Amino acid sequence: MTRIGPPLPRELSATWKYALLGGLPIVPLSLWRYWQSETAVEPVGLCLAALIAGYLAKRRSIDATPVGFRAGVVAAAPATLWGTIDLIRFVLDLSQPAWFTGLQLLLLLVFVPLFVVVAAFFGGLSARIGGWLAERVGRQRPPAASS
């Protein structure tokens, strides 16, 4: 079978490596919190992980903001998907007019991606702060020459 299109990269880009480093550790915590309460997603953990990923990425001269955006999506997607499935089941089990069920499902189609975008935004913002910290405290600058 012949492959059509550009070849797939053999390894992940550095941006994705740092995004996964920041986002994946939060996934079990978010899933556990959702399983315990069925309402909580871990925004503080997401922001802290994205901040650390942005700090580490900036130390390697990688732009921290895209790392944070991707880390936010990676961290928020599994718990959001689980919550969405639970919400769809709940809406379909309600005894209500069909048009109202359709409206609720349509609203889910709008607000679930919006939630992931918000998580990506906060991940990007946190990574940007981490990148700023890396610039401020990460590298030692040579002392100023005196005359």
Secondary structure as a PSIPRED ss2 file (coil, helix, strand):
# PSIPRED VFORMAT (PSIPRED V4.0)

   1 M C   1.000  0.000  0.000
   2 T C   1.000  0.000  0.000
   3 R C   1.000  0.000  0.000
   4 I C   1.000  0.000  0.000
   5 G C   1.000  0.000  0.000
   6 P C   1.000  0.000  0.000
   7 P C   1.000  0.000  0.000
   8 L C   1.000  0.000  0.000
   9 P C   1.000  0.000  0.000
  10 R C   1.000  0.000  0.000
  11 E C   1.000  0.000  0.000
  12 L C   1.000  0.000  0.000
  13 S C   1.000  0.000  0.000
  14 A H   0.000  1.000  0.000
  15 T H   0.000  1.000  0.000
  16 W H   0.000  1.000  0.000
  17 K H   0.000  1.000  0.000
  18 Y H   0.000  1.000  0.000
  19 A H   0.000  1.000  0.000
  20 L H   0.000  1.000  0.000
  21 L H   0.000  1.000  0.000
  22 G H   0.000  1.000  0.000
  23 G H   0.000  1.000  0.000
  24 L C   1.000  0.000  0.000
  25 P C   1.000  0.000  0.000
  26 I H   0.000  1.000  0.000
  27 V H   0.000  1.000  0.000
  28 P H   0.000  1.000  0.000
  29 L H   0.000  1.000  0.000
  30 S H   0.000  1.000  0.000
  31 L H   0.000  1.000  0.000
  32 W H   0.000  1.000  0.000
  33 R H   0.000  1.000  0.000
  34 Y H   0.000  1.000  0.000
  35 W H   0.000  1.000  0.000
  36 Q H   0.000  1.000  0.000
  37 S H   0.000  1.000  0.000
  38 E C   1.000  0.000  0.000
  39 T C   1.000  0.000  0.000
  40 A C   1.000  0.000  0.000
  41 V C   1.000  0.000  0.000
  42 E C   1.000  0.000  0.000
  43 P H   0.000  1.000  0.000
  44 V H   0.000  1.000  0.000
  45 G H   0.000  1.000  0.000
  46 L H   0.000  1.000  0.000
  47 C H   0.000  1.000  0.000
  48 L H   0.000  1.000  0.000
  49 A H   0.000  1.000  0.000
  50 A H   0.000  1.000  0.000
  51 L H   0.000  1.000  0.000
  52 I H   0.000  1.000  0.000
  53 A H   0.000  1.000  0.000
  54 G H   0.000  1.000  0.000
  55 Y H   0.000  1.000  0.000
  56 L H   0.000  1.000  0.000
  57 A H   0.000  1.000  0.000
  58 K H   0.000  1.000  0.000
  59 R H   0.000  1.000  0.000
  60 R C   1.000  0.000  0.000
  61 S C   1.000  0.000  0.000
  62 I C   1.000  0.000  0.000
  63 D C   1.000  0.000  0.000
  64 A H   0.000  1.000  0.000
  65 T H   0.000  1.000  0.000
  66 P H   0.000  1.000  0.000
  67 V H   0.000  1.000  0.000
  68 G H   0.000  1.000  0.000
  69 F H   0.000  1.000  0.000
  70 R H   0.000  1.000  0.000
  71 A H   0.000  1.000  0.000
  72 G H   0.000  1.000  0.000
  73 V H   0.000  1.000  0.000
  74 V H   0.000  1.000  0.000
  75 A H   0.000  1.000  0.000
  76 A H   0.000  1.000  0.000
  77 A H   0.000  1.000  0.000
  78 P H   0.000  1.000  0.000
  79 A H   0.000  1.000  0.000
  80 T H   0.000  1.000  0.000
  81 L H   0.000  1.000  0.000
  82 W H   0.000  1.000  0.000
  83 G H   0.000  1.000  0.000
  84 T H   0.000  1.000  0.000
  85 I H   0.000  1.000  0.000
  86 D H   0.000  1.000  0.000
  87 L H   0.000  1.000  0.000
  88 I H   0.000  1.000  0.000
  89 R H   0.000  1.000  0.000
  90 F H   0.000  1.000  0.000
  91 V H   0.000  1.000  0.000
  92 L H   0.000  1.000  0.000
  93 D H   0.000  1.000  0.000
  94 L C   1.000  0.000  0.000
  95 S C   1.000  0.000  0.000
  96 Q C   1.000  0.000  0.000
  97 P C   1.000  0.000  0.000
  98 A H   0.000  1.000  0.000
  99 W H   0.000  1.000  0.000
 100 F H   0.000  1.000  0.000
 101 T H   0.000  1.000  0.000
 102 G H   0.000  1.000  0.000
 103 L H   0.000  1.000  0.000
 104 Q H   0.000  1.000  0.000
 105 L H   0.000  1.000  0.000
 106 L H   0.000  1.000  0.000
 107 L H   0.000  1.000  0.000
 108 L H   0.000  1.000  0.000
 109 L H   0.000  1.000  0.000
 110 V H   0.000  1.000  0.000
 111 F H   0.000  1.000  0.000
 112 V H   0.000  1.000  0.000
 113 P H   0.000  1.000  0.000
 114 L H   0.000  1.000  0.000
 115 F H   0.000  1.000  0.000
 116 V H   0.000  1.000  0.000
 117 V H   0.000  1.000  0.000
 118 V H   0.000  1.000  0.000
 119 A H   0.000  1.000  0.000
 120 A H   0.000  1.000  0.000
 121 F H   0.000  1.000  0.000
 122 F H   0.000  1.000  0.000
 123 G H   0.000  1.000  0.000
 124 G H   0.000  1.000  0.000
 125 L H   0.000  1.000  0.000
 126 S H   0.000  1.000  0.000
 127 A H   0.000  1.000  0.000
 128 R H   0.000  1.000  0.000
 129 I H   0.000  1.000  0.000
 130 G H   0.000  1.000  0.000
 131 G H   0.000  1.000  0.000
 132 W H   0.000  1.000  0.000
 133 L H   0.000  1.000  0.000
 134 A H   0.000  1.000  0.000
 135 E H   0.000  1.000  0.000
 136 R H   0.000  1.000  0.000
 137 V H   0.000  1.000  0.000
 138 G H   0.000  1.000  0.000
 139 R C   1.000  0.000  0.000
 140 Q C   1.000  0.000  0.000
 141 R C   1.000  0.000  0.000
 142 P C   1.000  0.000  0.000
 143 P C   1.000  0.000  0.000
 144 A C   1.000  0.000  0.000
 145 A C   1.000  0.000  0.000
 146 S C   1.000  0.000  0.000
 147 S C   1.000  0.000  0.000
